[in-house]
């Protein structure tokens, strides 16, 4: 009987879906793309001492943010909002998790981490290569195993194999969930009615002049810098809080040294050798997965 090479499909699934966009709004019926055309009198409004409406400055806000080179985003969000509860059966949807995105705005030369409960996901892209933190990869991989396969695979073996290393997914063209995607998703979620109903206040927070925009229901506020470029500095609501710092000054992550990472091929080969699975079948299944 041809033995199924379980980990290949599981690992491929992890590689393709385990690191998905935790803020993807494309499947929400009420997510409507919003144009970035704004009025041109924002500066005149600000000169009166009153903050401009968000509709007046939204073009400037999104243009400034999407043209930035880098930023650091950090905050808290419920696991259900990030779909992490669907990846890990042991996590409840209302478990609050922490997210951090830093480095290049477009997801290259950047790092993303998300932690909720006992589960975590950390990705890093450097110079075109994409890496996944080994201990997180091991936990995610083991959680994906079906009962039959789990009986054959030693948890200790997988953890020892990758636990203290990075796992390299891509040698080139790699990227992580990015600040650019986060900003674009927020832009898509906004609608004209919501923007028109926002209340605007000029405030000083942490010694910085800001404009605070609050939704009509009072549940969400957006904090925008009133100095220099109109960068977003924070989003606060009942389900999530985010801060945006180090605009154009967020450091890129370091690339793991050659002895600090293992490739997917090396993982496949190690598992095949450990359990006596023919490497020919391994290569065939790998080709099948890559062709999907």
C-alpha positions as CSV (number, residue, x, y, z in Angstrom):
1,X,0.0,0.0,0.0
2,X,1.3,3.4,-1.0
3,X,1.9,5.3,2.3
4,X,0.5,8.8,2.2
5,X,3.0,11.5,3.0
6,X,0.9,13.3,5.5
7,X,3.1,16.2,6.4
8,X,3.5,17.4,2.9
9,X,-0.1,18.4,2.5
10,X,-0.3,19.6,6.1
11,X,2.8,21.7,5.8
12,X,1.7,23.0,2.4
13,X,-1.6,24.0,3.9
14,X,0.2,25.8,6.7
15,X,2.4,27.6,4.3
16,X,-0.5,28.7,2.1
17,X,-3.3,29.4,4.6
18,X,-1.8,29.4,8.1
19,X,-0.4,32.9,7.7
20,X,-3.4,34.6,6.1
21,X,-4.5,38.1,6.4
22,X,-6.2,38.4,9.8
23,X,-8.0,41.5,8.7
24,X,-9.3,40.4,5.3
25,X,-12.6,42.3,4.6
26,X,-13.2,40.9,1.2
27,X,-15.8,38.4,2.4
28,X,-17.9,41.0,4.2
29,X,-20.9,42.1,2.3
30,X,-20.8,45.5,3.8
31,X,-17.2,46.1,2.8
32,X,-17.3,48.7,0.1
33,X,-14.2,50.3,-1.5
34,X,-14.1,54.0,-0.9
35,X,-12.5,56.4,-3.3
36,X,-9.8,58.6,-2.0
37,X,-11.1,61.8,-3.5
38,X,-11.2,64.4,-0.8
39,X,-11.8,68.1,-0.6
40,X,-9.0,70.5,-0.8
41,X,-9.9,72.9,2.0
42,X,-8.5,70.8,4.9
43,X,-5.7,73.2,5.5
44,X,-8.0,76.2,5.5
45,X,-10.2,74.5,8.0
46,X,-7.3,73.6,10.3
47,X,-6.2,77.2,10.3
48,X,-9.4,78.3,12.0
49,X,-8.5,76.1,15.0
50,X,-11.2,73.5,14.1
51,X,-10.1,70.1,12.9
52,X,-11.0,69.3,9.3
53,X,-13.7,66.7,8.7
54,X,-12.3,63.3,7.8
55,X,-13.9,63.6,4.4
56,X,-11.8,66.7,3.7
57,X,-8.5,64.9,4.6
58,X,-9.0,61.3,3.7
59,X,-7.2,61.6,0.4
60,X,-4.2,63.1,2.1
61,X,-4.4,60.5,4.9
62,X,-4.3,57.5,2.7
63,X,-1.9,59.0,0.2
64,X,0.6,59.8,3.0
65,X,0.3,56.4,4.6
66,X,0.5,54.4,1.4
67,X,3.6,56.4,0.3
68,X,5.4,55.8,3.6
69,X,8.4,53.5,3.5
70,X,7.8,51.7,6.8
71,X,5.7,51.7,10.0
72,X,5.2,49.7,13.2
73,X,1.7,48.6,14.0
74,X,0.9,47.0,17.4
75,X,-2.3,46.3,19.2
76,X,-4.9,43.8,20.5
77,X,-7.6,42.0,18.7
78,X,-10.0,39.1,19.4
79,X,-8.9,35.8,18.0
80,X,-12.2,35.5,16.2
81,X,-11.6,38.8,14.4
82,X,-8.2,37.3,13.2
83,X,-9.7,33.8,12.4
84,X,-7.1,32.3,14.7
85,X,-9.8,30.3,16.5
86,X,-10.3,28.5,13.2
87,X,-6.7,27.6,13.0
88,X,-6.5,26.4,16.6
89,X,-9.3,24.4,18.2
90,X,-8.0,25.2,21.6
91,X,-8.6,29.0,21.2
92,X,-12.0,30.6,21.8
93,X,-13.0,33.3,19.4
94,X,-13.3,35.8,22.2
95,X,-9.7,35.3,23.3
96,X,-7.8,38.6,23.0
97,X,-4.5,38.3,21.0
98,X,-1.7,40.7,20.4
99,X,-0.5,41.7,16.9
100,X,2.7,43.4,15.8
101,X,3.7,44.4,12.3
102,X,7.0,46.2,11.6
103,X,9.3,47.1,8.8
104,X,8.6,47.8,5.2
105,X,5.1,49.0,4.4
106,X,4.6,46.5,1.5
107,X,5.5,43.4,3.6
108,X,9.0,42.9,2.2
109,X,11.8,43.2,4.8
110,X,9.3,43.1,7.5
111,X,7.9,41.0,10.4
112,X,4.5,40.1,11.6
113,X,3.6,38.3,14.8
114,X,0.2,37.3,16.3
115,X,-0.3,35.7,19.7
116,X,-3.5,34.5,21.3
117,X,-3.7,32.1,24.2
118,X,-1.0,29.5,23.8
119,X,-0.8,29.8,20.1
120,X,1.3,32.2,18.1
121,X,2.4,33.0,14.5
122,X,5.5,34.8,13.6
123,X,6.6,35.5,10.0
124,X,9.6,37.3,8.7
125,X,10.5,38.4,5.2
126,X,14.1,39.5,4.5
127,X,15.7,40.2,1.1
128,X,13.0,38.3,-0.8
129,X,13.1,35.2,1.5
130,X,10.2,34.3,3.8
131,X,10.6,32.6,7.2
132,X,8.3,31.2,9.8
133,X,9.4,30.9,13.5
134,X,10.1,27.2,14.1
135,X,8.3,26.7,17.4
136,X,5.2,28.4,16.0
137,X,5.4,26.3,12.8
138,X,5.7,23.1,14.8
139,X,2.7,23.9,16.9
140,X,0.6,24.9,13.8
141,X,1.7,21.8,11.9
142,X,0.9,19.4,14.8
143,X,-2.5,21.1,15.2
144,X,-3.3,20.3,11.6
145,X,-2.7,16.5,11.8
146,X,-5.6,14.1,11.5
147,X,-5.9,11.4,14.1
148,X,-4.4,8.6,11.9
149,X,-1.3,10.6,11.0
150,X,-0.9,12.0,14.6
151,X,-0.5,8.4,15.8
152,X,2.5,8.0,13.5
153,X,4.3,11.3,14.0
154,X,6.1,12.1,17.2
155,X,5.4,15.5,18.6
156,X,8.9,15.6,20.2
157,X,10.5,14.8,16.8
158,X,8.8,17.7,15.0
159,X,9.5,20.1,17.9
160,X,13.2,19.0,18.0
161,X,13.5,19.3,14.3
162,X,12.3,22.8,13.8
163,X,11.7,24.2,17.3
164,X,14.8,26.3,17.7
165,X,15.1,27.4,14.1
166,X,13.3,29.4,11.5
167,X,11.5,27.6,8.7
168,X,12.2,29.1,5.2
169,X,9.1,29.0,3.0
170,X,10.2,31.1,0.0
171,X,13.7,31.9,-1.3
172,X,12.5,34.8,-3.3
173,X,9.4,36.9,-3.7
174,X,8.5,36.3,0.0
175,X,6.4,38.8,2.0
176,X,4.3,38.8,5.2
177,X,0.9,40.3,6.0
178,X,1.7,44.0,5.6
179,X,0.9,47.4,7.0
180,X,-0.1,48.2,3.4
181,X,-2.8,45.5,3.4
182,X,-4.0,46.7,6.9
183,X,-4.4,50.2,5.6
184,X,-6.0,49.2,2.4
185,X,-8.5,47.0,4.2
186,X,-9.4,49.9,6.5
187,X,-9.9,52.1,3.4
188,X,-12.2,49.5,1.9
189,X,-14.3,49.1,5.1
190,X,-15.0,52.8,5.3
191,X,-18.2,54.0,3.6
192,X,-19.3,57.5,2.7
193,X,-22.1,57.6,5.2
194,X,-19.8,56.5,8.0
195,X,-17.2,59.2,7.0
196,X,-19.8,61.9,6.8
197,X,-21.2,61.1,10.3
198,X,-17.8,61.2,12.0
199,X,-17.3,63.8,14.8
200,X,-13.9,65.6,14.8
201,X,-12.0,67.0,17.8
202,X,-8.6,68.6,18.1
203,X,-6.7,67.2,21.1
204,X,-3.2,66.8,22.5
205,X,-2.3,63.3,23.4
206,X,1.1,62.2,24.7
207,X,2.4,65.7,23.9
208,X,1.4,65.5,20.2
209,X,-1.3,67.5,18.5
210,X,-3.9,65.1,16.9
211,X,-7.3,65.1,15.3
212,X,-9.6,62.5,16.7
213,X,-12.5,61.2,14.6
214,X,-15.3,59.3,16.3
215,X,-18.0,57.3,14.5
216,X,-21.6,58.2,15.0
217,X,-22.2,55.4,17.4
218,X,-19.3,56.5,19.5
219,X,-17.7,53.0,19.4
220,X,-14.7,53.7,17.3
221,X,-12.2,56.5,17.1
222,X,-9.4,57.2,14.7
223,X,-6.5,59.3,15.7
224,X,-4.6,61.2,13.0
225,X,-1.5,63.3,13.4
226,X,-2.2,67.1,13.1
227,X,1.5,67.7,12.6
228,X,3.5,67.3,9.4
229,X,2.1,64.3,7.5
230,X,-1.5,63.2,8.4
231,X,-0.5,59.7,9.5
232,X,-2.8,57.5,11.4
233,X,-1.6,57.1,15.0
234,X,-4.3,54.9,16.5
235,X,-7.6,53.0,16.2
236,X,-9.7,52.3,19.3
237,X,-12.9,50.4,19.6
238,X,-14.5,47.7,21.7
239,X,-13.0,44.8,19.8
240,X,-9.5,46.0,18.9
241,X,-6.9,48.7,19.6
242,X,-4.0,49.6,17.4
243,X,-1.2,52.0,17.5
244,X,0.9,53.2,14.6
245,X,4.4,54.4,15.3
246,X,7.8,54.8,13.7
247,X,6.5,56.1,10.4
248,X,9.3,55.9,7.9
249,X,11.6,54.7,10.7
250,X,10.5,51.1,11.5
251,X,13.5,48.8,11.4
252,X,13.7,45.9,9.1
253,X,14.3,42.4,10.7
254,X,17.6,40.6,10.4
255,X,17.9,37.6,8.1
256,X,18.5,34.3,10.0
257,X,22.0,33.0,9.5
258,X,22.3,29.8,7.4
259,X,22.6,27.6,10.5
260,X,19.5,29.3,12.0
261,X,16.9,28.1,9.5
262,X,15.7,24.9,7.9
263,X,13.9,24.6,4.5
264,X,10.7,22.8,3.8
265,X,12.5,20.3,1.6
266,X,14.9,19.6,4.5
267,X,11.9,19.0,6.8
268,X,10.3,16.7,4.3
269,X,13.5,14.7,3.9
270,X,14.0,14.5,7.7
271,X,10.5,13.2,8.3
272,X,10.8,10.7,5.4
273,X,14.1,9.4,6.8
274,X,12.7,9.2,10.3
275,X,9.7,7.2,9.3
276,X,11.1,5.2,6.4
277,X,9.0,6.9,3.7
278,X,10.4,6.7,0.2
279,X,11.8,10.0,-0.9
280,X,10.5,9.4,-4.4
281,X,7.0,9.6,-3.2
282,X,7.9,12.6,-1.2
283,X,9.1,14.4,-4.3
284,X,6.0,13.4,-6.3
285,X,3.7,14.7,-3.6
286,X,5.7,17.9,-3.3
287,X,5.4,18.4,-7.0
288,X,1.6,17.8,-6.8
289,X,1.2,20.3,-4.0
290,X,3.3,22.9,-5.8
291,X,1.2,22.5,-8.9
292,X,-2.1,23.2,-7.1
